[in-house]
Amino acid sequence: MRANPVFSELGNFSYKVVRETEYSDIDILEHVNNVAISKYYGDARVRFLAQAFDEAGRTGYSSPSHLVAEMTIKYFAEINYPGPVTIGVGISRIGSSSFTVVEGLYQNDTLVGQAEIQMVATKEGKPTPLPQAVKEHFQQYLIKV
């Protein structure tokens, strides 16, 4: 499996989260388990979206619910404990009521995984449009995948 070239450089992401691996993250094979890795992506994505929507809120946007519609994770190398990992987060697509979050996971400056997450804005259980001001605000996080 090959990585998308956009993910090859952490510098392609304007938003980054650094976190330490934990002993409880490792499995019987003594590497970080895929379930723990999924949590790394989730934590970084939630922090990113909290900041992005807080910034967008200053434009008068009242955030509806944002649901994960689809998530794809690719693994390229093992992650070892102990040691920090860095997750770069951006947006690759902005639609009318949905957007795609992309994340690159790095350890020791090496790309070890990537994730793509389709998010849908919903109100009362149905897709709802993203306001133009939010779409424009998200442009600063746009990454060409």
Secondary structure as UniProt FT lines:
FT   HELIX           5..8
FT   HELIX           10..12
FT   STRAND          15..20
FT   HELIX           23..25
FT   TURN            28..29
FT   HELIX           34..57
FT   TURN            58..60
FT   STRAND          65..75
FT   STRAND          84..94
FT   STRAND          98..107
FT   TURN            108..109
FT   STRAND          110..123
FT   TURN            124..125
FT   STRAND          126..127
FT   HELIX           132..138
FT   HELIX           139..141
//
